[in-house]
Structure formats: C-alpha cells, structure tokens
Amino acid sequence: MHNMQSLMRQVQKMQKKIAALQEELAHRTVEASAGGGMVTAVVNGRQELVSIKIDPEVVNPEDIDMLQDLIVAAVNEALRRSQEMVQEEMAKITGGLKIPGLF
C-alpha cells in the first residue's frame, strides 16, 4: 500500500511539472522559413501560428501559387519544429516515458 501512495505522489508531481511546462511552452516560439527566407513562420509550443513574415519581393500577382506554397512550407516546418521542442521538453519530465493523451 505504501508503494501505491508513493507512486501516486510521483504521478502528481509529474502532472504539476507537465502543467507548468504546457504554460511555459505557450510562450516559447520556434521559427522556420522557406524560399531562402522569403517567408518566415513563427509557431508557439501550442502549435499555434504566432506570426508570418513575407518579403515584399516574393509578392507577385502573376505567381500567387508560389507564394502560397512558400507559406505552407514555412508554416509546416515551424509546426514540426514546435512539436519536436514539445517532445524534447516532455521527455525531460517523463524520462522518455510515453504517456498517452498528453501530447
């Protein structure tokens, strides 16, 4: 019985650390660019797009498709980097233990 109580205390500590990390990650950002820096996307640790910068040179009414492709590429790469950041930070808390439903 004592082992179960000890385990529950450890789980509660981990839950508090995870909650604090989730709050912190909301304020941490990563960025990625496409087209040699023509489009830069910034995403936070909640996988939310925070900002997007578009170099005026890439804005060509004759080639909207290229601009759209660059935006998609930059946003997708920033989202991927954000997910990696979250996984790395979570692994520090959980010791690499995969906990379903957390992230």
N, C-alpha and C positions, 0 to 999 in steps of 0.2 A: 504494500500500500504506500509506503514511504517513497518508493521509486516512482510511482504514478504521480504523486504530488510534486516531486522534483521535476519530472518530465513536463507537467502542466506549467510549472513556474518558468521553465526554459522556453516553452512554446509562447507563453505570454510575453516574455522579454523579447523574443524574436518578433512577435506581432507588433510590439511597440516600436522596435527598430525599423521594421518594414513600413509602418505608417509614417514615421519621421522621414524615411528615405523617399517615400512617394511624394511627400510635401516638398522636400528639397529638390527632387527631380523636376518638379513643375517649374522651378526657377532656373534650372540648368539647361543650356541650349547647345546644339551642335549645328554646324552648317555644312552645306555641300554646294558645289557649283557645277555647271555644265557649260559646254561651248567655250572652254578656256576662260571661265569667269564671266561670261556674258549674262548668265542667270545664276543667282545665288539664293538658296532657300535656307531659312533658319527654322529649326524644329525644336520644341522643348521635350523634356523627358516624359511627357504625357502623350507623345506623338501628335502634338498639335502644331500646325504651321504657324509660326510666330511672325515671320516677315519674309518678303520676297523682294529681291533687288533685280532690276532688269536694266542692262546697259542700253542707253538710247540707240546705239549703233545697230543693235540686233532687231530693233523695231522697224520692220519693213512691211508696209501694207501689201506688197506683192508676194510676200512669203510668210504668211501668218502660221502656216503649218510648222515651219522650222522653229519659230518662237514657242509654239505650243509644245513641241517635242522637247525643247530645252527646259521648259518649265516643269514638265512631267519628270524628266530625267533628274533634275536638281532636287525636286521635292521627294521623289522616291529614294534617292541616295541619302538625303538628310533623314528621312524616316528610318531607313535601315541603320544609319549610324546612331540614331536615338535609341532604337531597340537594342543595339549592341551595348550602348552605355548603360541602359537599364539592367540588362542581363549581367553585365560585369559587376555592377553595384549590388545587385541582389545576391550574386554568388558570394560576395564578401560577407553578407549576413547569414546566408543559409549554408555556407560551406559547400556550395555546389549542389546541395540537395534540391531536387526539383519538387516544388510544392504546387500541385495542380490548382489553377484558379487565381494564382497571384499575379502573374504577368504572362 
